[in-house]
Amino acid sequence: MHPTTDITPYGDADVARVLRDLFGNRELIDAIGTYRLGRWYRLFRPLLRGRVSAELRKSFSGVDNVRQFQEAIEPYLARILRVSTESFTVSGLEHLSPAKSYLFLSNHRDIAMDPAFVNWALYNNGFETVRIAIGDNLVRRAYIGDLMRLNKSFIVRRNLSGPREMLKAYSELSSYIRESIETGHSVWIAHREGRAKDGIDSTDPAILKMLAMAGKAREESFAQALSALHIVPVSISYEFDPCAPMKARELRLRREHGDYTKAENEDLVSITTGMLGWKGRVHLHFGQVIEVSETLDPQQLAGHIDQSIHAGQRIFDTSRLADQLLKGEPIRDGFLPDVVARFKALLETTPDVDRTQLLEIYANPLRQFTAHQQSQLESI
């Protein structure tokens, strides 16, 4: 086990103990009971709590390793996808090998569902599931941290007090990711800190510098350290983003006040909304492994990764609708009727002060895709 065991996923030896603790956790039991039974659970909580706990124990009986845990939660994820998506399509996996490990560097729209869709695609195409990088802000509730670490998540520390602590934490993180790749474990990590709430995907060069830190002790160049990770850009595209109204409100408040303070349970609400809310059509594209030449610096490499992510995006009618409305144009024929109806309903339920920002969130993927196409034409 890697020395930084407080940030790493749970191993097989931990599974049975952690599950016992979880199935005795009232907060988790109440969350599941409310999701499955709604107001009936709230009305008869003392009577139903034991029943929910017993059903969970039965569903996970015999589960004593991570793979079995993921197989046990597969039906739950399948149900979420069934009720919250119109379709889920995947492209690009034909360029990758199940026998190899990769660093999947992904654009980031949804806290839980981005890596869940990646895992679903890999799992159903004969690949091993990934180790998932998550921010420490998501594990303030112990049971959420336990669930995520059972699902092969590792913790990225964000609230660090000074440069020395940051250097130590990022060095450990870089080493852990490198070690994972070298021992046959693929990794998913967002290409920037936090979600792209405005819909604009831009790789942060600082992420690439962090990833290269593990190569310093080996006296590797930036290019050598990054090449060893087998970086695969990943593009995820949502027809509808269930969290878009919340993002629009946050962006508006940041613009008005210069800052934004999250409510106590806001991350948990975002996770739940993103999982259960309507996403419509979702597309996931795996790019080809990035070739890192010695001539590339972090900024230039970030640009190459952005080009791959933008090229792999699927542009849905929601983006085109938003772009037309922002231009003051009438809605033209040719759009899917169900999408138009849902999008109009979304706008009607969005406060007036947030409506323009909501349209920007939906229009920006189209704009960056169009800009990518234009740059490709100019380079010919």
C-alpha positions in Angstrom: 0.0 0.0 0.0 1.2 3.5 -0.8 2.4 5.4 2.3 -0.3 8.1 1.9 -3.1 5.6 3.0 -5.3 8.5 4.2 -5.9 9.6 0.6 -5.8 6.2 -1.2 -8.7 3.9 -2.1 -9.6 1.1 0.2 -8.1 -2.3 -0.5 -9.7 -5.7 -0.5 -8.8 -6.3 3.1 -10.8 -3.2 4.1 -14.1 -3.9 2.3 -15.9 -6.2 4.8 -15.1 -3.8 7.8 -16.1 -0.7 5.9 -19.4 -2.2 4.7 -20.3 -3.2 8.3 -19.7 0.3 9.5 -21.7 1.8 6.6 -24.7 -0.4 7.1 -24.9 0.8 10.7 -24.6 4.5 9.7 -28.0 6.2 10.2 -27.2 9.1 7.9 -26.5 6.7 5.0 -29.5 4.5 5.8 -31.8 7.6 6.0 -30.5 8.9 2.7 -31.1 5.6 0.9 -34.5 5.1 2.6 -35.7 8.6 1.5 -34.5 8.1 -2.1 -36.3 4.7 -2.4 -39.4 5.3 -0.4 -39.8 9.1 -0.4 -42.3 10.6 2.1 -43.3 7.1 3.4 -39.8 6.7 4.8 -39.9 10.2 6.4 -43.3 9.3 8.0 -42.2 5.9 9.3 -38.5 6.3 9.6 -38.1 4.4 13.0 -39.9 1.4 11.6 -38.3 1.4 8.1 -34.7 2.1 9.1 -34.0 -1.4 10.2 -35.6 -2.8 7.1 -33.5 -0.7 4.7 -30.3 -1.7 6.6 -31.2 -5.4 6.5 -31.9 -5.2 2.7 -28.5 -3.5 2.2 -26.8 -6.2 4.2 -28.5 -8.9 2.2 -27.6 -7.2 -1.2 -24.0 -7.0 -0.2 -23.6 -10.3 1.6 -20.5 -12.1 0.6 -18.9 -9.0 -0.8 -15.3 -8.9 0.5 -13.3 -7.3 -2.2 -13.4 -4.1 -4.3 -14.3 -5.8 -7.6 -17.3 -7.6 -5.9 -18.4 -4.2 -4.4 -18.4 -2.6 -7.9 -20.3 -5.5 -9.3 -22.8 -5.2 -6.5 -23.4 -1.5 -7.2 -23.7 -2.0 -11.0 -27.5 -2.6 -10.9 -28.0 0.6 -8.9 -26.0 2.6 -11.5 -27.8 0.9 -14.3 -31.1 2.0 -12.8 -29.9 5.6 -12.4 -28.9 5.6 -16.1 -32.2 4.1 -17.1 -34.3 6.7 -15.5 -32.1 9.8 -16.0 -30.8 9.4 -19.6 -32.3 9.0 -23.1 -29.2 7.3 -24.4 -25.5 6.9 -23.6 -23.0 6.5 -26.5 -19.3 5.9 -26.5 -16.6 6.4 -29.1 -12.8 6.0 -29.3 -12.2 2.9 -27.2 -11.1 1.0 -30.3 -7.8 3.0 -30.1 -7.1 1.7 -26.6 -6.1 -1.7 -25.1 -7.7 -3.4 -22.1 -4.2 -4.8 -21.3 -2.7 -1.3 -20.8 -3.2 1.4 -18.1 -4.0 5.0 -18.9 -4.4 8.4 -17.3 -7.8 9.6 -18.4 -7.7 13.4 -18.3 -11.2 14.5 -18.6 -13.3 17.6 -19.0 -15.5 18.0 -15.9 -19.2 18.8 -15.8 -20.6 16.6 -13.0 -19.1 15.6 -9.7 -20.1 12.0 -9.6 -21.4 11.1 -13.1 -18.4 12.1 -15.2 -16.2 9.3 -13.7 -19.3 7.0 -13.4 -19.9 7.2 -17.1 -16.2 6.5 -17.8 -16.3 3.5 -15.5 -19.6 2.3 -17.1 -18.1 2.5 -20.6 -14.8 0.7 -19.6 -16.6 -2.0 -17.5 -19.0 -2.9 -20.4 -16.1 -3.0 -23.0 -13.8 -5.4 -21.2 -11.5 -2.8 -19.5 -10.7 -2.5 -15.8 -12.4 0.3 -13.9 -10.4 3.4 -12.9 -9.0 4.9 -9.8 -10.8 8.2 -9.4 -9.4 11.6 -8.2 -11.9 13.5 -6.0 -11.5 16.7 -4.0 -11.4 16.6 -0.2 -14.5 18.9 -0.1 -16.6 15.9 -1.2 -15.7 13.7 1.8 -16.6 15.9 4.7 -19.3 13.4 5.6 -17.5 10.2 6.6 -19.9 7.8 4.9 -19.6 9.6 1.6 -15.8 9.3 1.8 -16.1 5.6 2.7 -18.4 4.9 -0.3 -16.1 6.7 -2.7 -12.9 5.1 -1.4 -14.6 1.7 -1.7 -15.3 2.7 -5.4 -11.6 3.2 -6.0 -11.5 6.9 -5.3 -8.5 8.7 -3.9 -8.5 12.1 -2.2 -7.0 15.3 -3.7 -6.3 17.7 -0.8 -7.3 21.3 -1.7 -7.5 23.3 1.6 -3.7 23.5 2.3 -2.2 26.1 4.6 1.1 27.0 2.8 3.6 26.3 0.0 5.4 23.6 1.9 2.3 21.7 2.7 1.1 22.1 -0.9 4.4 20.9 -2.3 4.3 17.8 -0.1 0.7 17.0 -0.9 1.1 17.4 -4.7 4.3 15.4 -4.7 2.5 12.5 -2.9 -0.4 12.8 -5.3 1.8 12.8 -8.4 3.7 9.7 -7.0 0.5 7.9 -6.3 -0.8 8.5 -9.8 2.5 7.4 -11.4 2.6 4.3 -9.2 -1.0 3.4 -10.2 -0.2 3.6 -13.9 3.0 1.6 -13.5 1.2 -1.2 -11.5 -1.6 -1.6 -14.1 -4.3 0.7 -12.6 -5.8 3.3 -14.9 -6.7 6.7 -13.3 -9.4 9.3 -14.0 -8.7 12.9 -13.1 -10.3 16.2 -14.2 -8.2 18.4 -16.4 -8.7 21.4 -14.1 -9.7 21.9 -10.4 -13.5 21.8 -10.1 -16.2 21.6 -12.7 -16.4 23.9 -15.7 -19.5 25.6 -14.5 -19.6 28.0 -17.5 -19.4 25.1 -20.0 -15.9 26.2 -21.2 -13.4 23.4 -21.0 -9.8 24.5 -20.5 -6.9 22.3 -19.2 -5.0 23.8 -16.4 -1.2 23.6 -17.0 -0.7 23.4 -13.2 -2.4 20.0 -13.3 0.2 18.9 -15.8 3.1 20.3 -13.7 1.7 18.3 -10.7 1.6 15.1 -12.8 5.2 15.6 -13.8 6.5 16.0 -10.2 6.9 12.2 -9.8 9.6 12.3 -12.5 11.9 14.6 -10.7 13.4 12.0 -8.4 14.0 9.9 -11.6 15.7 12.9 -13.3 13.1 12.8 -16.1 12.2 15.7 -18.3 8.7 17.1 -18.3 8.0 15.2 -21.5 9.4 11.9 -20.2 7.4 12.1 -17.0 4.1 12.9 -18.8 4.7 10.2 -21.5 5.0 7.6 -18.9 1.4 8.2 -17.8 -0.1 7.4 -21.2 -2.5 10.4 -21.1 -5.8 10.0 -22.9 -8.0 13.1 -23.2 -11.7 12.3 -22.5 -14.7 14.4 -23.6 -18.0 14.0 -21.9 -21.1 15.8 -23.4 -24.5 16.2 -21.7 -27.6 17.2 -23.6 -29.0 18.5 -20.3 -27.0 19.3 -17.2 -29.2 18.8 -14.2 -27.0 21.2 -12.1 -27.0 24.0 -14.7 -29.5 26.2 -12.9 -27.3 25.9 -9.7 -24.2 26.7 -11.7 -25.9 29.7 -13.3 -26.8 31.1 -9.9 -23.3 30.6 -8.5 -21.7 32.3 -11.5 -24.1 35.3 -11.2 -23.4 35.7 -7.5 -19.6 35.5 -8.1 -19.9 38.2 -10.7 -22.0 40.4 -8.5 -20.1 39.9 -5.2 -16.7 38.8 -6.3 -17.0 35.6 -4.2 -19.3 32.7 -3.4 -19.7 30.7 -0.3 -21.2 27.3 -0.6 -24.1 26.2 1.7 -23.2 23.4 4.1 -24.8 20.6 2.1 -24.3 22.1 -1.4 -21.8 19.5 -2.7 -24.1 16.7 -1.5 -27.1 18.4 -3.3 -25.0 18.7 -6.4 -24.0 15.0 -6.3 -27.7 13.9 -5.8 -29.0 16.3 -8.5 -26.4 15.3 -11.0 -27.1 11.6 -10.4 -30.9 11.6 -10.5 -31.6 14.6 -12.7 -32.5 14.3 -16.4 -29.4 14.3 -18.6 -31.1 13.3 -21.9 -28.5 12.1 -24.4 -24.9 11.6 -23.1 -21.8 11.0 -25.2 -18.4 10.0 -24.0 -15.4 10.1 -26.3 -11.9 8.7 -25.6 -9.1 10.4 -27.5 -5.9 8.8 -28.6 -2.9 8.7 -26.3 -1.2 12.1 -26.3 2.4 12.1 -27.7 4.4 14.5 -25.5 7.4 15.8 -27.3 10.4 17.4 -25.7 9.5 20.7 -27.3 6.2 21.1 -25.5 5.9 23.1 -22.3 2.9 22.7 -19.9 1.0 25.5 -21.6 1.4 24.1 -25.1 0.6 20.6 -23.9 -2.6 21.9 -22.3 -3.5 23.4 -25.6 -3.1 20.0 -27.4 -5.2 18.3 -24.8 -7.9 21.0 -25.2 -7.9 20.4 -28.9 -8.5 16.7 -28.4 -11.3 17.3 -25.8 -13.1 19.9 -28.0 -12.8 17.7 -31.1 -14.4 14.8 -29.2 -17.4 16.7 -28.0 -20.9 15.9 -29.2 -23.0 19.1 -29.8 -26.6 18.6 -28.9 -29.7 20.7 -29.9 -29.7 22.3 -26.4 -26.4 24.1 -27.3 -27.8 25.2 -30.7 -31.1 26.4 -29.1 -29.2 28.4 -26.4 -26.9 30.0 -29.0 -29.9 31.1 -31.1 -31.8 32.5 -28.2 -28.7 34.5 -27.1 -28.5 36.0 -30.6 -32.2 36.9 -30.4 -33.1 34.5 -33.2 -36.4 32.6 -33.3 -36.3 28.9 -32.8 -36.0 27.3 -36.2 -37.4 24.0 -37.4 -35.3 20.9 -37.3 -34.8 20.5 -33.6 -36.0 17.5 -31.7 -39.5 18.3 -30.4 -38.9 16.7 -27.0 -35.7 18.7 -26.5 -37.4 22.0 -27.4 -40.2 21.3 -25.0 -37.8 20.4 -22.1 -35.5 23.3 -22.8 -38.4 25.8 -22.8 -39.6 24.3 -19.5 -36.1 24.7 -18.1 -36.0 28.3 -19.1 -39.4 29.0 -17.6 -38.4 27.6 -14.2 -35.1 29.5 -14.1 -35.2 32.9 -12.4 -35.0 35.8 -14.8 -31.7 37.0 -13.2 -30.0 33.6 -14.1 -31.6 32.9 -17.5 -28.9 34.5 -19.6 -26.1 32.8 -17.7 -27.9 29.5 -18.1 -28.1 30.0 -21.9 -24.3 30.8 -21.9 -23.6 27.5 -20.1 -25.4 25.6 -22.8 -24.1 27.7 -25.7 -20.4 27.6 -24.7 -19.7 24.0 -25.8 -20.9 24.8 -29.3 -18.7 27.9 -29.4 -15.6 26.1 -28.3 -16.3 23.3 -30.8 -16.8 25.8 -33.6 -13.6 27.6 -32.6 -11.8 24.2 -32.8 -13.1 23.5 -36.3 -12.2 27.0 -37.5 -8.6 26.6 -36.2 -8.3 23.2 -37.9 -9.4 24.8 -41.2 -6.9 27.7 -40.8 -4.0 25.2 -40.2 -4.6 23.4 -43.5 
